[in-house]
Amino acid sequence: MDPEFGHFESEMNRGFLQLFVLGMLDSPTYGYRMLKTCEGLGYSVEENTLYPLLRRLERMELIQGEWNVAGGRPRKFYVITPLGRDVRVRLLDIRRVQNKILEKLEQGNREEDGHV
């Protein structure tokens, strides 16, 4: 892969992953399950990307983590906070506006190319 493209892809994925994580935490979920959910939806995320993000979102008080040791295996479950819900709504609004702008731009390019 072109190293320059890799940088752009990483930047786009960083913002997307933050929103994605906030979107899947309406009910308590642990990290490994999040990884499997991502995988099941066709979005690959590495552990060394997800877990630092979870800690960062927790420090920002957008999510809350709680350890559960039931079942013999300790797992930290995360859930979105009210502040996290507010941020998620605002980020989704931004994404919708950005998508509309990109769609208009793409439509304009198709019209210029005679592909209406």
Helices and strands as residue ranges (DSSP letters): H 3-23, E 29-30, H 31-40, H 47-59, E 63-68, G 70-72, E 75-80, H 82-112
